[in-house]
Amino acid sequence: MELLTEIEKAKELVDTASTFDNVKLAKLIHTRDIIVDERVRYQCAYSGCREYGRKLMCPPYTLSVDEFKKVLSRYYMALLVQLEGEITNKANWEPESDRWALKLHDVVYQLENKAFGLGFPFAAALIGGSCKLCKECPGINSPNPICVHREKARPSMEAMGVDVLKTCSNMGINMEFSPDKVTWTGFVLLS
Protein backbone atom coordinates (compact mmCIF):
# COMPACT_ATOMS: atom_id res chain seq x y z
CA MET A 1 0.00 0.00 0.00
CA GLU A 2 1.30 3.45 -0.86
CA LEU A 3 1.89 5.96 1.93
CA LEU A 4 -0.94 8.33 0.95
CA THR A 5 -3.33 5.40 0.68
CA GLU A 6 -2.21 4.17 4.10
CA ILE A 7 -2.81 7.57 5.63
CA GLU A 8 -6.31 7.73 4.11
CA LYS A 9 -7.05 4.23 5.45
CA ALA A 10 -5.72 5.28 8.87
CA LYS A 11 -8.03 8.32 8.81
CA GLU A 12 -10.90 5.92 8.14
CA LEU A 13 -9.84 4.07 11.28
CA VAL A 14 -9.94 7.35 13.24
CA ASP A 15 -13.49 7.91 12.00
CA THR A 16 -14.45 4.40 13.11
CA ALA A 17 -12.91 4.93 16.55
CA SER A 18 -14.93 8.11 16.98
CA THR A 19 -18.19 6.14 16.62
CA PHE A 20 -17.65 4.10 19.79
CA ASP A 21 -19.52 5.22 22.90
CA ASN A 22 -17.39 7.11 25.42
CA VAL A 23 -14.39 7.47 23.08
CA LYS A 24 -13.34 11.06 23.72
CA LEU A 25 -10.24 11.06 21.52
CA ALA A 26 -8.97 9.19 18.48
CA LYS A 27 -5.77 10.59 17.03
CA LEU A 28 -3.13 9.40 14.58
CA ILE A 29 0.37 9.80 15.95
CA HIS A 30 3.84 9.02 14.69
CA THR A 31 5.44 6.16 16.61
CA ARG A 32 8.52 8.28 17.26
CA ASP A 33 6.25 10.28 19.60
CA ILE A 34 5.55 7.22 21.75
CA ILE A 35 7.77 7.54 24.81
CA VAL A 36 9.22 4.25 26.01
CA ASP A 37 10.99 4.48 29.35
CA GLU A 38 12.47 1.59 31.34
CA ARG A 39 11.23 3.23 34.55
CA VAL A 40 7.65 2.43 33.59
CA ARG A 41 8.47 -1.28 33.47
CA TYR A 42 10.46 -0.87 36.69
CA GLN A 43 7.27 0.44 38.30
CA CYS A 44 5.46 -2.74 37.19
CA ALA A 45 8.09 -4.97 38.74
CA TYR A 46 9.15 -3.17 41.87
CA SER A 47 6.68 -0.52 42.91
CA GLY A 48 3.75 -2.61 43.96
CA CYS A 49 1.71 -3.35 40.88
CA ARG A 50 -0.45 -6.18 42.13
CA GLU A 51 -0.67 -7.80 38.70
CA TYR A 52 3.07 -8.28 38.12
CA GLY A 53 3.70 -11.97 37.50
CA ARG A 54 0.00 -12.78 37.90
CA LYS A 55 -1.23 -12.25 34.34
CA LEU A 56 0.20 -13.48 31.07
CA MET A 57 -0.29 -10.05 29.48
CA CYS A 58 1.85 -8.47 32.23
CA PRO A 59 5.57 -8.62 32.91
CA PRO A 60 7.59 -10.79 33.16
CA TYR A 61 5.61 -12.70 30.49
CA THR A 62 5.59 -9.87 27.95
CA LEU A 63 8.37 -8.57 25.71
CA SER A 64 11.20 -6.78 27.43
CA VAL A 65 11.40 -3.01 27.00
CA ASP A 66 14.32 -3.41 24.58
CA GLU A 67 12.43 -6.01 22.54
CA PHE A 68 9.41 -3.73 22.39
CA LYS A 69 11.55 -0.78 21.29
CA LYS A 70 12.82 -2.93 18.42
CA VAL A 71 9.28 -3.94 17.43
CA LEU A 72 8.03 -0.35 17.75
CA SER A 73 10.79 0.84 15.41
CA ARG A 74 9.17 -1.22 12.64
CA TYR A 75 5.94 0.81 12.88
CA TYR A 76 5.57 4.41 11.76
CA MET A 77 2.13 5.41 13.01
CA ALA A 78 -0.38 4.51 15.65
CA LEU A 79 -3.97 5.32 16.44
CA LEU A 80 -4.13 6.63 19.99
CA VAL A 81 -7.57 6.17 21.58
CA GLN A 82 -8.92 7.52 24.84
CA LEU A 83 -12.11 6.46 26.49
CA GLU A 84 -13.65 8.39 29.35
CA GLY A 85 -16.08 6.93 31.85
CA GLU A 86 -17.98 8.20 34.82
CA ILE A 87 -17.21 6.96 38.33
CA THR A 88 -20.35 7.00 40.47
CA ASN A 89 -19.14 5.10 43.55
CA LYS A 90 -16.12 7.00 44.82
CA ALA A 91 -15.82 4.74 47.87
CA ASN A 92 -15.50 1.63 45.67
CA TRP A 93 -14.29 3.05 42.34
CA GLU A 94 -12.16 0.11 41.18
CA PRO A 95 -14.94 -2.15 39.77
CA GLU A 96 -16.28 0.75 37.70
CA SER A 97 -12.79 1.65 36.50
CA ASP A 98 -12.19 -1.98 35.53
CA ARG A 99 -15.43 -2.05 33.50
CA TRP A 100 -14.27 1.05 31.60
CA ALA A 101 -10.87 -0.58 31.05
CA LEU A 102 -12.64 -3.62 29.55
CA LYS A 103 -14.62 -1.29 27.29
CA LEU A 104 -11.36 0.25 26.03
CA HIS A 105 -9.94 -3.24 25.57
CA ASP A 106 -12.91 -4.13 23.35
CA VAL A 107 -12.60 -0.88 21.38
CA VAL A 108 -8.89 -1.30 20.56
CA TYR A 109 -9.46 -4.98 19.74
CA GLN A 110 -12.20 -4.05 17.26
CA LEU A 111 -10.04 -1.28 15.80
CA GLU A 112 -7.14 -3.70 15.38
CA ASN A 113 -9.43 -6.06 13.44
CA LYS A 114 -10.71 -3.16 11.32
CA ALA A 115 -7.09 -2.13 10.63
CA PHE A 116 -6.33 -5.65 9.34
CA GLY A 117 -9.32 -5.32 7.02
CA LEU A 118 -8.05 -1.95 5.80
CA GLY A 119 -4.73 -3.43 4.75
CA PHE A 120 -2.52 -3.07 7.84
CA PRO A 121 -1.30 -6.68 8.21
CA PHE A 122 0.81 -5.98 11.31
CA ALA A 123 -1.78 -3.94 13.21
CA ALA A 124 -1.26 -4.50 16.92
CA ALA A 125 -3.32 -3.14 19.80
CA LEU A 126 -2.13 -2.33 23.28
CA ILE A 127 -4.47 -1.67 26.16
CA GLY A 128 -4.20 0.57 29.20
CA GLY A 129 -3.55 -1.13 32.51
CA SER A 130 -3.56 -4.85 33.10
CA CYS A 131 -5.69 -7.33 31.16
CA LYS A 132 -9.08 -7.74 32.78
CA LEU A 133 -10.60 -10.40 30.53
CA CYS A 134 -10.36 -12.91 33.37
CA LYS A 135 -10.73 -12.14 37.07
CA GLU A 136 -7.73 -14.39 37.67
CA CYS A 137 -5.46 -15.47 34.83
CA PRO A 138 -6.13 -19.22 34.42
CA GLY A 139 -3.05 -19.80 32.27
CA ILE A 140 -0.58 -18.55 34.84
CA ASN A 141 -0.49 -21.74 36.95
CA SER A 142 -0.22 -24.05 33.98
CA PRO A 143 3.07 -25.87 33.30
CA ASN A 144 2.81 -24.44 29.76
CA PRO A 145 1.33 -20.96 30.35
CA ILE A 146 -1.04 -20.07 27.52
CA CYS A 147 -3.69 -17.36 27.61
CA VAL A 148 -7.22 -18.75 27.27
CA HIS A 149 -8.22 -15.59 25.39
CA ARG A 150 -5.23 -15.32 23.05
CA GLU A 151 -7.37 -14.05 20.20
CA LYS A 152 -8.46 -11.02 22.24
CA ALA A 153 -5.95 -10.49 25.06
CA ARG A 154 -3.44 -7.69 24.53
CA PRO A 155 -0.56 -6.47 26.67
CA SER A 156 -0.73 -3.05 28.23
CA MET A 157 1.25 -0.07 27.08
CA GLU A 158 2.76 0.10 30.56
CA ALA A 159 3.93 -3.53 30.36
CA MET A 160 5.89 -2.55 27.25
CA GLY A 161 7.43 0.43 29.02
CA VAL A 162 5.28 3.12 27.39
CA ASP A 163 5.09 6.29 29.44
CA VAL A 164 1.44 7.06 28.74
CA LEU A 165 1.41 10.40 30.54
CA LYS A 166 4.50 11.73 28.75
CA THR A 167 3.31 10.40 25.39
CA CYS A 168 -0.04 12.13 25.79
CA SER A 169 1.58 15.32 27.06
CA ASN A 170 3.89 15.42 24.04
CA MET A 171 0.84 15.13 21.80
CA GLY A 172 -0.88 18.05 23.52
CA ILE A 173 -3.34 15.76 25.28
CA ASN A 174 -4.12 16.90 28.81
CA MET A 175 -4.36 14.02 31.27
CA GLU A 176 -6.12 15.03 34.44
CA PHE A 177 -7.14 12.81 37.29
CA SER A 178 -10.54 13.17 38.90
CA PRO A 179 -12.55 11.16 41.43
CA ASP A 180 -15.60 11.54 39.15
CA LYS A 181 -14.21 10.01 35.97
CA VAL A 182 -11.62 7.66 34.59
CA THR A 183 -9.70 8.00 31.35
CA TRP A 184 -8.22 4.89 29.77
CA THR A 185 -5.73 5.20 26.92
CA GLY A 186 -4.74 2.56 24.38
CA PHE A 187 -3.39 2.43 20.87
CA VAL A 188 -3.22 0.42 17.71
CA LEU A 189 0.16 0.26 15.99
CA LEU A 190 -0.22 0.49 12.22
CA SER A 191 2.11 -0.89 9.55
N, C-alpha and C positions, 0 to 999 in steps of 0.2 A: 504494500500500500504506500502511495506517495505521501509525503509529509503533509501537504495541504489537505488531502483527503482524510488523513488520520486526525488532523485537528478538527475538521468538520464532524467526523464521527465522534470525537471526544466531546464536542459541544453538544451533540445529540444526547450523549450520556449525561451531561450536566442537566439538560432539560428533563430527562427522565428522573434524575435524582430529585429535582425540584418538585416532582409530583407526589412524592411520598409524604404522608402526614408527619408533622413535627420536624421535618428537615428544614432547618433555618438557613443553611448555607451549603452550597455545592459550587466548588471552585476548582478550575484546572490550575495546577501549579507545576513548576519545573522540579524535577527530583533533586536538583542541586540545592533547592531551597528547603529540603527536608533535613533537619538537624539530627544527626546521630551522635550520641554522646555516651561513652562507656559508663558514666556516672548514673545514667538512667537504669542500666542493667545492674549496676552495683546496688542501687536502691532495691531492686527486685530481690536480690540475693541476701543482702545484709542489713536492710533497714526495716525489716518486719513485715514485708508483704506476706500475708497469710496463705497465698496460693503458690508460692515458690516451692517447686518440687512436688506439688500436689495435683497438677493438671498437665496434661500432655501438650497443651498449647502455651505453657509457661516454661521459663527456664527451670532447670537446665536441659529440658528436652527440645528446645527450639535451637535455631541457628545461633552461633556466637555473633557478637557484635561485628567482628571482622568479616565473618562469612556474609552477614547481611549487607554490610557496606559493599562487598564485592557484587552481590546480587543487585543491590540498588543501583550500582553504577551501570548496569545493563539496561536500565529504564531511563526514559527522558521526561516523562510527565506522569502526573498522578491526579486523580480526582479526589480532592479533599471534601469530606462530607461531615457536617455537624447536625446533630439532632438535639433538640431541646425539649425537655419534659418537665412537667410541674411536679413538685413534691408537696403532698398534702399533709403527710404525717411527719412532722419535724422530729418527733420523739423516736420514731422508728423508720427513718428515711431509707435505710439500705434496701429493703425489698422493692420499694418503688424505683430506686436508682437502678437496681439490677434488671427490672422489667424494661426500663428505657434502654439499658445497655443491650439487652436481647433484641429490642426493636432495631437499634443501630446495626447489630450483627446481621439481622435479616436484610436490612437495606443494602449494606455493602455486599452481602452475598448475592442478592439479586442484581446489583449493579455489575458485579464481576461477571455473572452469567450473561448479562446484556452486552458487556464489553467483548466477550468471546464472540457473540453473535454479530457484533459490528466489525469483527476482523482484528481484534487484539488477542492473538493466541497465547500470550504470556500474561494476560491480566491476572492480577493477584491482589486480593483484598486483605487488609489488616484491620482488626477491630480496636476499640478502645477498652482498656482494662482486661481483666482475665476472662477466659471463655466461661460462659454461663449456660451452655446448652445442657449440661448435666449438673445436678446439685453437687454430686461428688463424682469425680472422674473415674469411671469403672475400669478403664484400661491401665491405670497407674499401678495396680497391684498384680497385674498379669506378668508371667515370666517373659512374655514377648509383648511389651506395651504397644497397643494399637488403639487409636481413638475409635470409638463406636460410631462417631458422626464425622468420619473423615471427609465425606463429600461436602459438609457444611462448616465444620470447625475451622477457625482461622486464628493464627497467633495475634497477639496484641502488638500495637506499635511499640509500647513500652518494653515488651519482651525482646524486641529487636534492637532496643537502645534508642528509639526515636524520642527526642525531647519534644513532646507535643506542645507544651507552652511556648517554647522558643520558636518552633516552626510556625505556629499560628501568629505569634507576635511579629515575626519577620514578614509574614504575608499581610500584615495590617489587620489581623483578626483579633479583636479584644476578647480575652478570656477572663470572665469575672465569675467569682464564686458567690453563691447565694443560698440561703437555707430554703428558699421557695422554689428553686428550679435546679435541674441538672443539665449539663451540656456534655454529650458524648461525641467524640471525634474519631473518625476512621478514614481510611483512604483506600483507593483502588489504584495500584500501579498499572500503568498502561505501556505496552510495547508490542 
